[in-house]
Amino acid sequence: MKLASLHTGQDLILDNVPYRLIRILEDGQCQLERKSDLALSSYSKQELLGFMSTGELILCGQQTVTTTSENNKRLESDLSAYPEAIQQQVYYRLKYLKKADELLGEEITCHRLSRVIKLVAEESNNFDPPSALTVYRWWKRWIKADRSITALIKYKKGPKNKRKIIKELEHLAQQLIDEIYLKSEGGSIQDIYDALKHKIKALNINRNTPLPIPGKATFYRYVETYDEYLVMAARKGKQAADRHFRAAGKGPEPKYILERAEVDHTPLDLLIVDDVTGLTIGRPTVTFIIDRYSRLPLGFEIGFEPPSELAVMRALRHAIMPKTYVSKEYPEVENEWLAYGILVNLVCDNGLEFHAHQLRRMCAELNIELTFCPKKQPHYKGAIERFLGTYNRQVSHKVAGTTFSNIKQRGDYDAENSASLLNIG
């Protein structure tokens, strides 16, 4: 055998270990640098020729001329064009295959490979060796490629060749999607597919060349290419689509206390008993104002009348005034309620009570700016929405007579007969 070309910078594999030829001396000695730890080794050209004849040495990036066709096939591979990471991956796999070839020959099975994998893993201190099935698959690819090491490269799969609906059917498919699917009472994709098959069969009666019926998977993929927002807006409404696809975030964040307050009402999940008649009066409604910056409640109003302008004005008055009465009237309360003051901006929804003339006049006199959220978008005042939900769960649901939030939570609980809070006002 003779070497076609050996030059400085040549990459090669000696005994399954990658090297680089860094120097050729005048006396024919070749100095090799091991890629893993840069250790140096020296061999003569005759020694390298001997390694090549036994298959222990493989040149990367150069063709070799050998006396046997078997060696030609084995050494034809060229890894130098690939990135270093891919080359290392090939060397890793080749190490297992060489050992299997040495110990097992052609009689390779998954069961017999287990012993080989264990030996190679122990020699190379590999604590996460491949499975026997994986090595067997490498072996099949390697043998099928006549032991070419490029068969061991892991190629990334390209995009799937998705079959598309032919142009003659695309207009019909779009028409059926608009008529059946993109409606508030719209049907399923299966309904469209069934209608499309019926239409195609009707058209094929008068055609010399029948139109092909697309496969179900192909048609499903075609429908799924439609914009998700537009589909949801057509089927469930624009507001539902806006809520589903809106960008999540903190929303507007004030920089100081009382810069932004939020107000809203909620019926409490409690039944109240009249102290005179002993009869259940009903569920009270609470109006809360919360400071967005500190998340502290500023004030509230509670009563049995529906949400009203008067309830909002009372809650606003309570929010502005100091809460010194708490320690006097309720000495069992340990901490002071320090939150009070005239707010800068009051955020509310579009209820009629917030548009009332007297409330707007009162806010104008106190230099409070009223900000109205867009219709049916409560997340614009998320702090008060969250507070009211927490208030009902942490307070109302732990008191006898609670109605809970839904029927599933309530079960067989008799809220009316269990009510114990008295109306003493």
C-alpha positions as CSV (number, residue, x, y, z in Angstrom):
1,M,0.0,0.0,0.0
2,K,1.1,3.5,-0.6
3,L,0.1,6.8,0.9
4,A,-1.5,9.2,-1.6
5,S,-0.6,12.4,0.3
6,L,0.5,13.1,3.9
7,H,0.9,16.7,4.9
8,T,1.1,18.9,7.9
9,G,-2.4,19.6,9.4
10,Q,-3.7,16.3,8.2
11,D,-6.5,14.8,10.4
12,L,-6.4,11.1,11.0
13,I,-7.8,8.4,13.2
14,L,-5.4,6.0,14.9
15,D,-6.9,3.1,16.9
16,N,-10.2,4.9,17.0
17,V,-8.6,8.1,18.5
18,P,-8.5,11.3,16.5
19,Y,-5.1,12.9,15.9
20,R,-3.7,15.7,13.8
21,L,-0.3,15.5,12.0
22,I,1.6,18.6,13.1
23,R,5.1,18.0,11.8
24,I,7.0,15.8,9.3
25,L,10.8,15.7,10.1
26,E,13.6,15.2,7.5
27,D,14.2,11.6,8.7
28,G,10.6,10.7,7.9
29,Q,9.3,10.8,11.5
30,C,5.8,12.1,11.8
31,Q,4.6,13.8,15.0
32,L,1.0,13.4,15.8
33,E,-1.1,15.5,18.3
34,R,-4.0,13.8,20.1
35,K,-7.1,16.1,19.8
36,S,-8.5,15.2,23.2
37,D,-5.6,16.3,25.4
38,L,-3.0,17.6,22.8
39,A,-0.5,14.8,23.8
40,L,2.3,14.2,21.3
41,S,3.2,10.9,19.6
42,S,5.9,10.1,17.0
43,Y,5.7,7.5,14.3
44,S,7.7,6.7,11.2
45,K,6.0,6.6,7.8
46,Q,6.6,2.9,7.7
47,E,4.7,2.5,11.0
48,L,1.8,4.6,9.7
49,L,1.7,2.5,6.5
50,G,1.5,-0.6,8.7
51,F,-1.3,0.8,10.7
52,M,-3.2,1.6,7.5
53,S,-2.8,-1.9,6.1
54,T,-4.4,-3.4,9.2
55,G,-7.2,-0.8,9.3
56,E,-6.0,0.8,12.5
57,L,-5.2,4.2,10.8
58,I,-7.8,6.2,8.7
59,L,-6.9,9.4,7.0
60,C,-9.6,12.1,7.0
61,G,-9.8,14.4,4.0
62,Q,-7.5,12.3,1.8
63,Q,-8.1,9.3,-0.5
64,T,-5.8,6.3,0.0
65,V,-4.8,3.8,-2.5
66,T,-4.7,0.3,-1.1
67,T,-4.0,-3.2,-2.5
68,T,-7.4,-4.4,-1.5
69,S,-10.9,-3.1,-2.4
70,E,-12.0,-3.8,1.1
71,N,-9.6,-1.2,2.5
72,N,-10.5,1.2,-0.2
73,K,-14.2,1.1,0.9
74,R,-13.2,1.3,4.6
75,L,-11.0,4.4,4.1
76,E,-13.0,6.3,1.6
77,S,-14.8,8.4,4.3
78,D,-14.0,12.0,4.7
79,L,-14.9,13.7,8.0
80,S,-12.8,16.8,7.7
81,A,-15.6,18.7,6.1
82,Y,-17.8,18.3,9.2
83,P,-17.7,20.3,12.4
84,E,-15.6,19.1,15.3
85,A,-18.6,18.1,17.3
86,I,-19.9,15.7,14.6
87,Q,-16.4,14.2,14.2
88,Q,-16.3,13.5,17.9
89,Q,-19.8,11.9,17.7
90,V,-18.6,9.6,14.9
91,Y,-15.5,8.6,16.9
92,Y,-17.6,7.8,19.9
93,R,-19.9,5.5,17.9
94,L,-17.0,3.9,16.0
95,K,-15.4,2.9,19.3
96,Y,-18.3,0.7,20.2
97,L,-18.6,-0.8,16.7
98,K,-14.9,-1.6,16.5
99,K,-15.0,-3.5,19.8
100,A,-18.1,-5.3,18.7
101,D,-16.4,-6.2,15.4
102,E,-13.4,-7.5,17.3
103,L,-15.2,-9.6,19.9
104,L,-18.3,-10.7,18.0
105,G,-17.5,-10.6,14.3
106,E,-20.6,-10.8,12.2
107,E,-22.7,-12.6,14.8
108,I,-24.0,-9.5,16.4
109,T,-27.3,-9.3,18.4
110,C,-28.7,-6.9,21.0
111,H,-28.2,-9.5,23.7
112,R,-24.5,-10.1,22.9
113,L,-23.9,-6.3,22.5
114,S,-24.6,-5.7,26.1
115,R,-21.3,-7.2,27.2
116,V,-19.4,-5.2,24.6
117,I,-21.0,-1.9,25.6
118,K,-20.1,-2.6,29.3
119,L,-16.5,-3.2,28.4
120,V,-16.2,-0.1,26.2
121,A,-18.0,2.0,28.9
122,E,-15.6,0.8,31.6
123,E,-12.5,1.5,29.4
124,S,-13.6,5.0,28.5
125,N,-15.2,5.9,31.9
126,N,-18.5,6.5,30.2
127,F,-21.2,6.6,32.8
128,D,-24.1,7.0,30.3
129,P,-23.4,4.4,27.6
130,P,-25.8,3.8,24.7
131,S,-28.3,1.0,24.8
132,A,-27.8,-2.3,23.0
133,L,-30.6,-1.5,20.5
134,T,-29.0,1.9,19.7
135,V,-25.6,0.3,19.0
136,Y,-27.2,-2.4,16.9
137,R,-28.9,0.3,14.8
138,W,-25.4,1.9,14.3
139,W,-24.1,-1.5,13.3
140,K,-26.8,-2.0,10.7
141,R,-26.1,1.4,9.1
142,W,-22.4,0.9,9.2
143,I,-22.5,-2.6,7.5
144,K,-25.1,-1.4,5.0
145,A,-22.7,1.5,4.0
146,D,-19.7,-1.0,3.6
147,R,-18.2,0.2,6.9
148,S,-18.1,3.8,5.9
149,I,-17.8,6.0,9.0
150,T,-19.9,8.7,7.4
151,A,-22.8,6.4,7.9
152,L,-22.5,7.1,11.6
153,I,-23.2,10.8,11.3
154,K,-26.5,11.8,12.8
155,Y,-28.3,13.8,10.2
156,K,-31.0,16.2,11.2
157,K,-34.4,15.4,9.8
158,G,-35.6,18.0,7.4
159,P,-39.2,19.3,7.3
160,K,-41.8,16.7,6.6
161,N,-43.1,16.7,3.1
162,K,-46.6,17.8,3.9
163,R,-49.0,17.0,1.2
164,K,-51.2,19.9,0.2
165,I,-54.6,20.1,-1.3
166,I,-54.5,20.5,-5.0
167,K,-55.3,24.0,-6.4
168,E,-58.6,22.7,-8.0
169,L,-59.9,21.8,-4.6
170,E,-58.5,24.6,-2.5
171,H,-61.2,27.1,-3.4
172,L,-63.9,24.5,-2.6
173,A,-62.2,23.7,0.7
174,Q,-62.0,27.4,1.7
175,Q,-65.7,27.9,0.8
176,L,-66.7,25.0,3.0
177,I,-64.5,26.1,5.9
178,D,-66.1,29.6,5.7
179,E,-69.7,28.1,5.6
180,I,-69.3,25.4,8.2
181,Y,-66.3,26.0,10.5
182,L,-65.8,29.8,10.8
183,K,-69.2,30.5,12.5
184,S,-70.2,30.9,16.1
185,E,-72.4,27.7,15.8
186,G,-69.7,26.2,13.5
187,G,-69.2,22.5,13.1
188,S,-66.1,20.4,13.5
189,I,-63.3,19.8,11.0
190,Q,-64.8,16.3,10.5
191,D,-68.0,18.0,9.3
192,I,-66.1,20.0,6.7
193,Y,-64.2,16.9,5.5
194,D,-67.5,14.9,5.1
195,A,-69.0,17.8,3.2
196,L,-65.9,18.1,1.0
197,K,-66.0,14.4,0.1
198,H,-69.7,14.7,-0.8
199,K,-68.9,17.7,-3.1
200,I,-66.0,15.9,-4.8
201,K,-68.0,12.8,-5.5
202,A,-70.8,15.0,-7.0
203,L,-68.3,16.8,-9.2
204,N,-66.6,13.6,-10.4
205,I,-69.8,12.4,-12.0
206,N,-69.4,14.8,-14.9
207,R,-65.6,14.8,-15.1
208,N,-63.4,12.6,-17.4
209,T,-60.6,12.9,-14.9
210,P,-61.9,12.5,-11.3
211,L,-60.7,14.8,-8.6
212,P,-58.8,13.0,-5.9
213,I,-60.2,13.0,-2.4
214,P,-57.5,14.3,0.0
215,G,-56.7,12.2,3.0
216,K,-58.2,13.1,6.4
217,A,-54.8,13.9,7.9
218,T,-53.9,16.1,4.9
219,F,-57.2,18.0,5.2
220,Y,-56.8,18.4,9.0
221,R,-53.3,19.9,8.5
222,Y,-54.7,22.2,5.9
223,V,-57.4,23.6,8.2
224,E,-54.8,24.0,11.0
225,T,-52.8,26.4,8.8
226,Y,-55.6,29.0,9.4
227,D,-54.6,31.7,11.8
228,E,-55.6,30.6,15.3
229,Y,-56.7,34.1,16.4
230,L,-59.0,34.5,13.4
231,V,-60.5,31.1,13.9
232,M,-61.3,31.7,17.6
233,A,-62.6,35.2,16.8
234,A,-65.0,33.7,14.2
235,R,-66.2,30.8,16.4
236,K,-66.1,32.3,19.9
237,G,-66.1,36.1,19.3
238,K,-63.4,38.8,19.2
239,Q,-63.4,39.3,23.0
240,A,-62.7,35.7,23.7
241,A,-59.9,35.7,21.1
242,D,-58.4,38.9,22.6
243,R,-58.5,37.4,26.1
244,H,-56.9,34.1,25.0
245,F,-54.1,35.6,22.9
246,R,-53.4,38.8,24.9
247,A,-49.8,39.2,26.1
248,A,-49.4,38.3,29.7
249,G,-47.8,40.9,32.0
250,K,-48.0,43.0,35.1
251,G,-50.0,45.7,33.4
252,P,-49.7,49.3,34.5
253,E,-47.6,49.7,37.6
254,P,-47.8,52.9,39.7
255,K,-44.6,54.4,41.2
256,Y,-46.1,55.6,44.5
257,I,-48.9,55.0,47.0
258,L,-52.4,56.5,46.0
259,E,-51.2,57.1,42.4
260,R,-53.7,54.4,41.2
261,A,-56.6,52.8,43.0
262,E,-59.1,50.3,41.7
263,V,-62.8,49.9,42.6
264,D,-65.3,47.1,42.1
265,H,-68.3,45.3,43.7
266,T,-69.0,41.7,44.5
267,P,-71.8,39.8,46.3
268,L,-70.4,38.0,49.3
269,D,-70.8,34.3,49.4
270,L,-72.7,34.6,52.8
271,L,-76.3,34.5,53.9
272,I,-77.2,37.0,56.7
273,V,-79.9,36.4,59.3
274,D,-82.2,39.2,60.6
275,D,-81.7,39.6,64.4
276,V,-85.4,40.3,65.0
277,T,-87.3,37.9,62.8
278,G,-84.6,35.2,62.6
279,L,-85.2,35.0,58.9
280,T,-82.4,34.9,56.2
281,I,-82.2,38.3,54.6
282,G,-79.9,37.4,51.7
283,R,-76.4,38.0,50.5
284,P,-74.8,41.4,51.0
285,T,-72.8,43.2,48.3
286,V,-69.4,44.8,49.2
287,T,-67.7,47.7,47.3
288,F,-64.0,47.7,47.8
289,I,-61.3,50.2,46.8
290,I,-57.7,48.9,46.8
291,D,-54.4,50.8,46.3
292,R,-52.6,49.2,43.3
293,Y,-49.1,50.1,44.5
294,S,-49.2,48.7,48.0
295,R,-52.1,46.2,47.4
296,L,-53.7,47.5,50.6
297,P,-57.5,48.0,50.8
298,L,-58.3,51.7,51.2
299,G,-62.0,51.6,52.0
300,F,-65.2,49.6,51.5
301,E,-69.0,49.8,51.8
302,I,-71.3,46.9,52.5
303,G,-75.0,46.7,52.2
304,F,-78.0,44.7,50.7
305,E,-78.8,47.1,47.9
306,P,-77.4,46.4,44.4
307,P,-74.2,48.2,43.3
308,S,-75.0,52.0,43.2
309,E,-73.6,55.5,43.0
310,L,-74.2,55.9,46.7
311,A,-72.2,52.7,47.6
312,V,-69.3,53.9,45.5
313,M,-69.3,57.4,47.1
314,R,-69.5,55.9,50.6
315,A,-66.6,53.6,49.8
316,L,-64.6,56.5,48.4
317,R,-65.3,58.6,51.6
318,H,-64.1,55.6,53.7
319,A,-61.0,55.3,51.6
320,I,-60.1,59.0,52.0
321,M,-60.8,59.3,55.8
322,P,-58.3,57.9,58.5
323,K,-59.4,54.6,60.1
324,T,-58.8,55.6,63.8
325,Y,-62.2,54.2,64.8
326,V,-60.9,50.6,64.3
327,S,-58.8,50.5,67.5
328,K,-61.6,52.1,69.5
329,E,-64.5,50.1,68.4
330,Y,-62.7,46.8,67.8
331,P,-59.9,46.5,70.4
332,E,-59.4,42.9,69.5
333,V,-57.8,44.0,66.2
334,E,-54.0,44.2,66.9
335,N,-52.8,46.2,63.9
336,E,-53.7,49.7,62.8
337,W,-55.3,50.4,59.4
338,L,-53.0,53.0,58.1
339,A,-54.2,53.2,54.5
340,Y,-56.1,56.5,53.7
341,G,-55.8,59.6,51.6
342,I,-57.0,61.3,48.4
343,L,-56.1,59.2,45.4
344,V,-54.8,60.5,42.1
345,N,-56.5,58.0,39.7
346,L,-59.6,55.8,40.3
347,V,-59.9,52.9,37.9
348,C,-63.4,51.4,37.4
349,D,-65.4,49.5,34.9
350,N,-68.3,50.8,32.7
351,G,-71.1,50.2,35.2
352,L,-73.8,53.0,35.3
353,E,-73.0,53.8,38.9
354,F,-69.5,54.9,37.9
355,H,-70.8,57.2,35.2
356,A,-73.2,59.0,37.6
357,H,-73.2,62.8,37.7
358,Q,-72.7,63.1,41.5
359,L,-69.7,60.7,41.5
360,R,-68.0,62.5,38.6
361,R,-68.6,65.9,40.4
362,M,-67.2,64.6,43.6
363,C,-64.1,63.3,41.9
364,A,-63.6,66.5,40.0
365,E,-63.8,68.5,43.3
366,L,-61.2,66.3,44.9
367,N,-59.0,66.3,41.7
368,I,-59.4,62.5,41.3
369,E,-59.2,61.3,37.7
370,L,-61.7,58.6,36.8
371,T,-60.4,56.0,34.3
372,F,-62.8,53.6,32.7
373,C,-61.6,50.1,31.5
374,P,-62.6,48.9,28.1
375,K,-65.9,47.0,28.1
376,K,-65.7,43.3,29.2
377,Q,-62.0,43.4,29.9
378,P,-61.7,43.2,33.7
379,H,-58.0,42.4,33.5
380,Y,-57.3,46.1,33.2
381,K,-58.0,46.3,36.9
382,G,-56.6,42.9,37.9
383,A,-55.6,43.9,41.4
384,I,-59.1,44.5,42.7
385,E,-60.5,41.4,40.8
386,R,-57.9,39.2,42.4
387,F,-58.5,40.8,45.9
388,L,-62.2,40.2,45.7
389,G,-61.7,36.6,44.8
390,T,-59.3,36.1,47.6
391,Y,-61.5,37.9,50.1
392,N,-64.4,35.6,49.4
393,R,-62.3,32.4,49.6
394,Q,-60.3,33.4,52.7
395,V,-63.2,35.1,54.6
396,S,-66.7,34.3,53.4
397,H,-66.0,30.6,52.7
398,K,-64.8,30.0,56.3
399,V,-67.9,31.4,58.0
400,A,-71.1,29.4,58.8
401,G,-73.7,30.2,56.2
402,T,-71.4,30.5,53.3
403,T,-72.9,29.8,49.9
404,F,-69.5,29.0,48.4
405,S,-68.7,30.0,44.8
406,N,-70.4,27.2,42.9
407,I,-72.7,24.2,43.4
408,K,-69.8,21.7,43.2
409,Q,-68.1,23.3,46.2
410,R,-71.4,23.6,48.1
411,G,-72.4,19.9,47.8
412,D,-75.1,19.1,50.4
413,Y,-74.2,22.0,52.7
414,D,-77.4,23.8,53.9
415,A,-76.2,27.5,53.8
416,E,-79.6,29.0,54.9
417,N,-80.0,27.0,58.0
418,S,-76.3,27.3,58.9
419,A,-76.2,31.1,58.7
420,S,-75.1,32.7,61.9
421,L,-74.2,36.3,61.1
422,L,-76.8,38.7,62.4
423,N,-77.9,42.0,60.8
424,I,-77.8,44.4,63.7
425,G,-77.9,47.6,61.7
